[in-house]
Amino acid sequence: MTYSRHTTAISELTGQPVSTWSEEWRIETEARTLLKMSKQERDVFFNGRKDENGRTVDRGVIGIRGLKAAEDIKALMERLQEARAKRT
């Protein structure tokens, strides 16, 4: 199987083609995925979780990437929701 770095998709945020190999596309698809999650799943994604003994099982985005990264993702999720609302 061969892969092409020239593959594009339409960004929901801009309505323009974007390379599916780009950081811009990775970030947008991450936000899309998070919007499909329940509030509880998103909470675990951002804040991590502990087991029944209080030990950290999953550090979450804040623990791995930091608070600024989590805030950036949340802001992008809001932009994506606004873009979707304008189309309906």
Buried (B, 14 or more C-beta within 10 A) or exposed (E): EEEEEEEBEEBBBEEEEBEBBBEBBEBBEBBBEBBEEEEEEBEBBBBBEEEEEEEEEBEBBBBEBEEEEBEBBBEBBEBBEEBEEEEE
